[in-house]
Amino acid sequence: MTSYADIALAAVLAIPLATAALLVVFPGYRLTARLNVLAALATFVAAASLFVFRPEAGTYLVVDDLNVVFIGLTTFVGFTTSVFSASYIAHELETGRLTPVYLRFYHAMYQLLMFSMNLALIANNIGLMWVAIELATLTTVLMVGIYRTHEALEAAWKYFILGSVGIALALFGTILIYLAAQPVVGEGLDAMTWTLLIKRAGDFDAALLNIAFVFLLLGYGTKVGLAPLHAWLPDAHAEGPTPISAVLSGLLLNVALYALLRFKVLLAVNVEAVTPGLLMMILGLLSLLFAAFMLYRRRDIKRFFAYSSIEHMGIIVFAFGIGGPIANFAGLLHMTMHSLTKSAIFFAVGHIAQVKGTQRMADIRGLSVSHPALAIAFALCVVAIAGLPPFGVFASEFLLVTTTFAREPWLALLLGFGLLVAFGALLWRLQGLLFGEPEGPSGKTEASLVPIYMHLAIVLMAGIWIPTPVATWFDQVAKLLG
């Protein structure tokens, strides 16, 4: 007999997939925009119910402690982004950057992207998870190039080529996992089913697991945007529609990270396998330090915050690399806070680009004079992502720095140095954008500020008080990650 939990799990996939098919044929911008928002809301409600009603694991789908909050976070940000997008994209239609046909395509691809990310998160089959991440990549490639400018098409091709290299490496790593599992679990689907793999991973060939994780780290690390595998990310953020930049930074990077964490847990079960933490710490610190210095050289506001995403994904990967209950807790908290804060930043950046008619930071001045409400929202977002109290990013970074200092003082110095360099770049740029005499055009923005403040409210609350159920889940997953 089908339970409510099974219905909710099916809805998380069926709603965005069915909506994508409808949006392809529905005429009229307002109808498709509203349907996009309603579908995203319904998907979030279905995902939220999985916190209460947990379905049994199947051959292809599973909901467990590791992925349930990933699903909730993804569908929530997907909903708030759809609300922002509904009014933001209307401006693109009015200015002629998009046509009604492209708008229908955009909304259909948005729901297809939500479907693919949700499928990757709840897949119990590691091959199906790989397919879902590849589908998400192809969908975002099409959306990055939707403006059809030379720069947008170049960014889309770069994303496609580098993403294809990364996903090919991840596929090879997945095949090696299958080969390691086959002698123990048997041939067929069983050797690719996560719930079976985790039970028998201790008996797998450790050498195959070690080689597989190297390929998986490089492959999915490309999707995460880790340096030096990051080259696609700044272009994709800068040239695609701003709502897609918010989804890329806030959600899609997390989906690739989630896949990486799944395999990290697998290695943790096998006592003969190498500890993957060292590789993750190296790539994490490299990404943090590289991106922190590159922030000072960026001139495009969306490209600037794309490098900020590289910085913060480096922090998160470093946290999971160093491991232990406190560092893993900090990594989970920082991942959640980054998703909410960075998507809110891109919402604000979308407003700024529309009212100023440019993404060049040199042409954006005096926001506090010309658009005070927008300036306040943007300033709060930047202060939050910079790691100042009382926002949640400060709490996660404080936990990570203190536990790193207690265990590896030299690494703590590098971590703290990278954070301070990035902090200086953020405040320097914020000062230039907010103050001074307003320059250039000063139009009105039609997009709503409500999604920005919704995200900021959650980030602020997390810096002051984390609800007990959420803290308990973080503790459980932190122990699971080893």
C-alpha positions as CSV (number, residue, x, y, z in Angstrom):
1,M,0.0,0.0,0.0
2,T,1.4,3.4,-1.0
3,S,2.1,5.6,2.0
4,Y,2.0,9.4,2.3
5,A,5.8,9.4,2.5
6,D,6.0,7.6,-0.9
7,I,3.5,10.1,-2.4
8,A,5.6,13.0,-1.1
9,L,8.8,11.5,-2.5
10,A,7.2,11.0,-5.9
11,A,5.8,14.6,-5.9
12,V,9.3,16.0,-5.4
13,L,10.2,14.6,-8.8
14,A,6.8,14.5,-10.6
15,I,5.8,18.2,-9.9
16,P,8.8,19.9,-11.6
17,L,9.0,17.3,-14.4
18,A,5.3,17.7,-15.3
19,T,5.5,21.5,-14.9
20,A,8.4,21.6,-17.3
21,A,6.3,19.8,-19.9
22,L,3.4,22.2,-19.4
23,L,5.6,25.3,-19.5
24,V,6.9,24.4,-23.0
25,V,3.5,24.9,-24.5
26,F,1.8,27.5,-22.3
27,P,1.5,30.9,-23.9
28,G,1.9,34.2,-22.1
29,Y,4.6,35.3,-19.8
30,R,2.5,36.0,-16.7
31,L,0.9,32.5,-16.8
32,T,4.2,30.7,-17.1
33,A,5.8,32.8,-14.4
34,R,3.0,32.1,-12.0
35,L,2.9,28.4,-12.8
36,N,6.7,28.3,-12.2
37,V,6.2,29.8,-8.8
38,L,3.3,27.5,-7.8
39,A,5.2,24.4,-9.0
40,A,8.3,25.4,-7.0
41,L,6.1,26.1,-3.9
42,A,4.4,22.7,-4.2
43,T,7.7,20.9,-4.6
44,F,9.0,22.6,-1.5
45,V,5.9,21.6,0.5
46,A,6.4,18.0,-0.6
47,A,10.1,18.1,0.3
48,A,9.4,19.6,3.7
49,S,7.0,16.7,4.5
50,L,9.9,14.3,4.1
51,F,11.3,15.6,7.4
52,V,8.2,14.1,9.1
53,F,7.3,11.2,6.9
54,R,10.4,9.1,5.9
55,P,9.8,6.6,3.0
56,E,11.5,3.2,2.9
57,A,14.6,3.0,0.7
58,G,14.0,1.6,-2.7
59,T,16.2,0.3,-5.5
60,Y,16.4,3.7,-7.1
61,L,15.4,6.3,-4.5
62,V,16.2,6.9,-0.9
63,V,15.7,9.6,1.8
64,D,18.1,9.5,4.7
65,D,19.7,11.8,7.3
66,L,22.4,12.9,4.8
67,N,20.1,14.1,2.0
68,V,16.9,15.2,3.6
69,V,18.1,18.7,4.5
70,F,19.8,19.0,1.1
71,I,16.4,18.4,-0.4
72,G,14.7,20.9,1.8
73,L,17.3,23.5,1.2
74,T,17.3,23.0,-2.6
75,T,13.5,23.2,-2.9
76,F,13.3,26.2,-0.6
77,V,15.9,28.3,-2.5
78,G,14.3,27.0,-5.7
79,F,11.0,28.5,-4.6
80,T,12.4,31.9,-3.5
81,T,14.4,32.1,-6.7
82,S,11.3,31.5,-8.7
83,V,9.5,34.4,-6.8
84,F,12.4,36.7,-7.6
85,S,12.7,35.4,-11.2
86,A,9.0,36.1,-11.9
87,S,9.5,39.9,-11.7
88,Y,13.1,40.0,-12.7
89,I,12.6,38.2,-16.0
90,A,9.7,40.5,-16.9
91,H,12.2,43.3,-17.1
92,E,14.3,41.3,-19.5
93,L,11.2,40.9,-21.7
94,E,10.5,44.6,-21.6
95,T,14.0,45.6,-22.5
96,G,14.1,43.1,-25.4
97,R,16.9,40.9,-24.0
98,L,14.5,37.9,-24.1
99,T,11.6,37.1,-26.4
100,P,8.3,35.3,-25.2
101,V,9.5,32.1,-26.8
102,Y,12.8,32.2,-24.9
103,L,10.9,33.0,-21.7
104,R,8.8,29.8,-22.1
105,F,12.0,27.9,-22.7
106,Y,13.6,29.6,-19.6
107,H,10.8,28.6,-17.3
108,A,10.6,25.0,-18.7
109,M,14.4,24.6,-18.2
110,Y,14.1,26.0,-14.7
111,Q,11.7,23.3,-13.6
112,L,13.8,20.6,-15.5
113,L,16.8,21.9,-13.5
114,M,14.9,21.5,-10.2
115,F,13.9,18.0,-11.2
116,S,17.4,16.9,-12.1
117,M,18.9,18.3,-8.8
118,N,16.2,16.7,-6.7
119,L,16.8,13.4,-8.5
120,A,20.5,13.6,-7.9
121,L,19.9,14.2,-4.2
122,I,17.4,11.3,-3.6
123,A,19.0,8.7,-6.0
124,N,19.9,5.5,-4.3
125,N,21.7,4.3,-7.4
126,I,25.1,6.0,-7.9
127,G,24.8,5.7,-11.7
128,L,21.4,7.4,-11.6
129,M,22.9,10.1,-9.4
130,W,25.6,10.7,-12.1
131,V,23.0,10.9,-14.8
132,A,20.9,13.4,-12.8
133,I,24.0,15.7,-12.3
134,E,24.8,15.4,-16.0
135,L,21.2,16.4,-16.8
136,A,21.5,19.4,-14.4
137,T,24.7,20.4,-16.2
138,L,23.2,20.3,-19.7
139,T,20.1,22.2,-18.5
140,T,22.2,25.0,-17.0
141,V,24.4,25.2,-20.1
142,L,21.3,26.0,-22.1
143,M,20.2,28.6,-19.6
144,V,23.6,30.3,-19.4
145,G,23.6,30.9,-23.2
146,I,20.0,32.0,-23.3
147,Y,20.8,35.7,-24.1
148,R,22.5,34.5,-27.3
149,T,25.3,37.2,-27.1
150,H,28.8,36.3,-28.0
151,E,29.9,36.3,-24.4
152,A,27.0,34.2,-23.2
153,L,27.5,31.6,-25.9
154,E,31.2,31.5,-25.1
155,A,30.5,31.0,-21.4
156,A,28.0,28.3,-22.2
157,W,30.5,26.4,-24.4
158,K,33.2,26.7,-21.8
159,Y,30.8,25.4,-19.2
160,F,29.8,22.5,-21.4
161,I,33.4,21.5,-22.3
162,L,34.9,21.7,-18.8
163,G,31.7,20.3,-17.3
164,S,31.9,17.4,-19.7
165,V,35.5,16.7,-18.7
166,G,34.6,16.7,-15.1
167,I,31.5,14.5,-15.5
168,A,33.6,12.1,-17.5
169,L,36.1,11.8,-14.7
170,A,33.3,11.3,-12.3
171,L,31.8,8.5,-14.5
172,F,35.2,6.7,-14.5
173,G,35.3,7.0,-10.7
174,T,31.7,5.6,-10.5
175,I,32.7,2.7,-12.7
176,L,35.7,1.9,-10.4
177,I,33.3,1.9,-7.4
178,Y,31.1,-0.6,-9.2
179,L,34.2,-2.8,-10.0
180,A,35.2,-2.7,-6.3
181,A,31.7,-3.6,-5.2
182,Q,31.0,-6.3,-7.8
183,P,33.0,-9.2,-6.2
184,V,31.4,-8.5,-2.8
185,V,27.8,-7.5,-3.6
186,G,27.3,-9.2,-7.0
187,E,26.7,-8.0,-10.5
188,G,23.9,-5.7,-11.6
189,L,22.0,-3.0,-9.8
190,D,23.0,-4.2,-6.3
191,A,26.6,-3.1,-7.0
192,M,25.4,0.5,-7.6
193,T,22.8,0.7,-4.8
194,W,24.0,3.1,-2.1
195,T,22.2,1.4,0.8
196,L,23.9,-1.9,-0.1
197,L,27.3,-0.4,-0.8
198,I,27.5,1.4,2.5
199,K,26.8,-1.9,4.4
200,R,29.5,-3.9,2.6
201,A,32.1,-1.2,1.8
202,G,34.4,-2.5,4.5
203,D,35.0,-5.6,2.3
204,F,35.7,-3.7,-0.9
205,D,39.2,-3.6,-2.5
206,A,40.8,-0.6,-0.9
207,A,43.1,0.1,-3.8
208,L,40.2,0.5,-6.2
209,L,38.4,2.7,-3.7
210,N,41.4,5.0,-3.4
211,I,41.8,5.4,-7.2
212,A,38.1,5.9,-7.6
213,F,38.0,8.7,-5.1
214,V,40.7,10.6,-6.9
215,F,38.7,10.6,-10.1
216,L,35.5,11.4,-8.2
217,L,37.2,14.3,-6.4
218,L,38.5,15.7,-9.7
219,G,35.2,15.1,-11.5
220,Y,32.7,16.3,-9.0
221,G,35.3,18.9,-7.8
222,T,35.0,20.5,-11.2
223,K,31.2,20.9,-10.6
224,V,31.9,22.2,-7.1
225,G,34.1,24.9,-8.6
226,L,37.3,24.1,-6.8
227,A,40.5,25.6,-8.0
228,P,42.2,24.9,-10.4
229,L,39.0,23.3,-11.9
230,H,37.0,26.4,-11.6
231,A,37.4,28.2,-15.0
232,W,33.8,27.7,-16.1
233,L,32.2,29.2,-13.0
234,P,32.9,32.9,-13.2
235,D,31.9,33.1,-16.9
236,A,28.7,31.1,-16.3
237,H,27.7,33.4,-13.4
238,A,28.5,36.6,-15.3
239,E,26.8,35.9,-18.6
240,G,23.7,33.9,-17.6
241,P,20.4,35.3,-16.2
242,T,20.8,36.4,-12.5
243,P,18.3,33.9,-11.1
244,I,20.4,31.1,-12.7
245,S,23.5,32.6,-11.1
246,A,21.6,32.3,-7.7
247,V,20.7,28.7,-8.4
248,L,24.2,27.8,-9.6
249,S,25.9,29.3,-6.5
250,G,23.3,28.4,-4.0
251,L,22.2,24.9,-5.1
252,L,24.0,23.2,-8.0
253,L,27.4,23.5,-6.3
254,N,25.9,21.8,-3.3
255,V,24.5,18.9,-5.4
256,A,28.0,18.1,-6.7
257,L,29.4,18.4,-3.1
258,Y,26.7,16.0,-1.9
259,A,27.8,13.4,-4.4
260,L,31.4,13.8,-3.2
261,L,30.3,13.4,0.4
262,R,28.5,10.2,-0.4
263,F,31.7,8.6,-1.6
264,K,33.7,10.1,1.2
265,V,31.4,8.2,3.6
266,L,32.0,5.1,1.6
267,L,35.8,5.3,2.1
268,A,35.4,6.1,5.8
269,V,33.7,2.7,6.2
270,N,36.7,0.8,4.7
271,V,39.6,0.9,7.3
272,E,42.2,-0.1,4.7
273,A,41.3,2.8,2.3
274,V,43.2,6.1,2.5
275,T,41.7,9.0,4.4
276,P,40.4,11.3,1.7
277,G,40.7,14.3,4.0
278,L,44.2,15.4,2.9
279,L,43.2,15.8,-0.7
280,M,40.0,17.7,0.3
281,M,42.0,20.0,2.6
282,I,44.6,20.8,-0.1
283,L,41.9,21.6,-2.7
284,G,39.8,23.5,-0.2
285,L,42.7,25.7,1.0
286,L,43.9,26.3,-2.5
287,S,40.4,27.4,-3.6
288,L,40.1,29.7,-0.6
289,L,43.4,31.4,-1.0
290,F,43.2,31.7,-4.8
291,A,39.7,33.1,-4.9
292,A,40.4,35.5,-2.0
293,F,43.2,37.2,-3.9
294,M,41.3,37.1,-7.2
295,L,38.5,39.1,-5.6
296,Y,40.7,42.2,-5.8
297,R,41.0,41.9,-9.6
298,R,37.4,41.5,-10.5
299,R,35.6,44.3,-12.3
300,D,32.2,42.7,-13.1
301,I,29.9,42.5,-10.0
302,K,28.5,39.0,-10.9
303,R,32.0,37.7,-11.7
304,F,33.2,39.1,-8.3
305,F,30.6,37.1,-6.4
306,A,31.3,34.0,-8.5
307,Y,34.8,34.1,-7.1
308,S,33.3,34.5,-3.7
309,S,31.4,31.2,-4.3
310,I,34.7,29.5,-5.1
311,E,36.1,30.9,-1.9
312,H,33.3,29.6,0.2
313,M,33.1,26.2,-1.5
314,G,36.8,25.9,-0.6
315,I,36.0,26.6,3.0
316,I,33.3,23.9,3.0
317,V,35.4,21.3,1.3
318,F,38.3,22.1,3.8
319,A,35.9,21.6,6.7
320,F,34.8,18.2,5.5
321,G,38.4,17.3,4.7
322,I,39.7,18.0,8.2
323,G,36.7,16.0,9.5
324,G,35.7,15.3,13.1
325,P,32.3,16.2,14.7
326,I,32.9,20.0,15.0
327,A,34.5,20.5,11.6
328,N,31.8,18.5,9.9
329,F,29.1,20.4,11.8
330,A,30.8,23.7,10.7
331,G,30.9,22.4,7.1
332,L,27.2,21.6,7.1
333,L,26.3,24.9,8.7
334,H,28.5,26.9,6.4
335,M,27.1,25.1,3.3
336,T,23.5,26.0,4.4
337,M,24.4,29.6,5.2
338,H,26.3,30.1,2.0
339,S,23.4,28.8,-0.1
340,L,21.0,31.2,1.5
341,T,23.3,34.2,1.6
342,K,24.8,33.9,-1.8
343,S,21.5,33.4,-3.5
344,A,20.2,36.5,-1.7
345,I,23.3,38.4,-2.9
346,F,22.6,37.5,-6.5
347,F,19.0,38.6,-6.0
348,A,20.4,42.0,-4.9
349,V,22.9,42.0,-7.7
350,G,20.1,41.4,-10.2
351,H,18.3,44.5,-8.9
352,I,21.5,46.6,-9.1
353,A,22.3,45.5,-12.7
354,Q,18.7,46.4,-13.8
355,V,18.6,49.8,-12.2
356,K,22.1,50.8,-13.3
357,G,22.0,49.1,-16.7
358,T,25.5,47.6,-16.2
359,Q,27.4,44.9,-14.3
360,R,30.7,46.9,-14.2
361,M,31.5,47.9,-10.6
362,A,33.3,51.0,-11.8
363,D,30.0,52.3,-13.2
364,I,28.0,51.6,-10.0
365,R,28.3,54.2,-7.3
366,G,26.2,55.9,-4.7
367,L,23.5,53.2,-4.2
368,S,22.8,54.5,-0.7
369,V,21.8,57.8,-2.3
370,S,19.9,56.6,-5.4
371,H,18.3,53.4,-4.0
372,P,18.5,53.3,-0.2
373,A,16.3,50.3,0.3
374,L,18.2,48.2,-2.2
375,A,21.5,49.5,-0.7
376,I,20.5,48.3,2.8
377,A,19.5,44.9,1.6
378,F,22.7,44.5,-0.4
379,A,24.9,45.7,2.4
380,L,23.4,43.2,4.8
381,C,24.0,40.4,2.4
382,V,27.7,41.4,1.9
383,V,28.2,41.8,5.7
384,A,26.6,38.3,6.2
385,I,28.8,36.6,3.6
386,A,31.9,38.4,4.9
387,G,31.4,36.5,8.2
388,L,30.5,39.3,10.6
389,P,28.4,38.6,13.6
390,P,25.6,38.0,14.3
391,F,25.0,36.2,11.0
392,G,25.2,32.4,10.6
393,V,28.3,32.5,8.4
394,F,30.3,33.9,11.4
395,A,29.2,31.0,13.6
396,S,30.3,28.4,11.0
397,E,33.6,30.1,10.3
398,F,34.3,30.5,14.0
399,L,33.7,26.8,14.7
400,L,35.9,25.8,11.8
401,V,38.8,28.2,12.7
402,T,38.8,27.1,16.4
403,T,38.7,23.4,15.7
404,T,41.4,23.7,13.1
405,F,43.6,25.7,15.4
406,A,43.2,23.1,18.1
407,R,44.2,20.2,15.7
408,E,46.4,21.8,13.0
409,P,47.6,25.3,14.0
410,W,49.6,25.9,10.8
411,L,46.5,25.1,8.7
412,A,44.5,27.4,10.9
413,L,46.9,30.3,10.1
414,L,46.4,29.7,6.4
415,L,42.7,29.4,6.8
416,G,42.5,32.6,8.9
417,F,44.7,34.5,6.4
418,G,42.5,33.5,3.5
419,L,39.4,34.6,5.3
420,L,40.9,38.0,6.2
421,V,42.0,38.6,2.6
422,A,38.5,37.9,1.3
423,F,37.0,40.0,4.1
424,G,39.0,43.0,3.0
425,A,38.0,42.6,-0.6
426,L,34.3,42.4,0.2
427,L,34.3,45.5,2.4
428,W,36.4,47.4,-0.1
429,R,34.0,46.7,-2.9
430,L,31.0,47.3,-0.7
431,Q,32.2,50.8,0.2
432,G,32.8,51.7,-3.4
433,L,29.3,50.5,-4.5
434,L,27.3,52.2,-1.7
435,F,28.9,55.6,-1.2
436,G,29.9,58.5,-3.3
437,E,27.9,60.4,-5.9
438,P,25.6,58.3,-8.0
439,E,26.9,57.6,-11.5
440,G,25.2,56.4,-14.7
441,P,21.5,55.6,-15.2
442,S,19.2,55.3,-12.2
443,G,16.1,53.4,-13.2
444,K,13.5,51.6,-11.1
445,T,13.5,47.9,-10.3
446,E,10.4,45.9,-10.5
447,A,11.7,42.8,-8.7
448,S,10.7,42.1,-5.1
449,L,13.1,42.5,-2.2
450,V,11.1,40.0,-0.1
451,P,13.2,36.9,-1.1
452,I,16.3,38.7,0.0
453,Y,15.0,39.4,3.5
454,M,13.5,35.9,3.8
455,H,17.0,34.5,3.3
456,L,18.7,37.1,5.6
457,A,16.2,36.4,8.4
458,I,17.1,32.7,8.4
459,V,20.8,33.5,8.2
460,L,20.5,35.9,11.1
461,M,18.5,33.4,13.2
462,A,21.1,30.7,12.6
463,G,23.8,33.1,14.0
464,I,21.8,33.6,17.2
465,W,20.0,30.4,17.7
466,I,19.8,27.1,15.8
467,P,16.6,25.1,16.4
468,T,17.2,21.9,18.3
469,P,16.0,19.5,15.5
470,V,18.3,21.2,13.0
471,A,21.3,21.0,15.5
472,T,20.5,17.3,16.1
473,W,20.5,16.6,12.4
474,F,23.8,18.3,11.9
475,D,25.3,16.3,14.8
476,Q,24.0,13.0,13.3
477,V,25.3,13.8,9.8
478,A,28.6,15.1,11.2
479,K,29.2,11.7,12.9
480,L,28.2,9.9,9.8
481,L,30.8,11.8,7.7
482,G,33.6,10.6,9.9
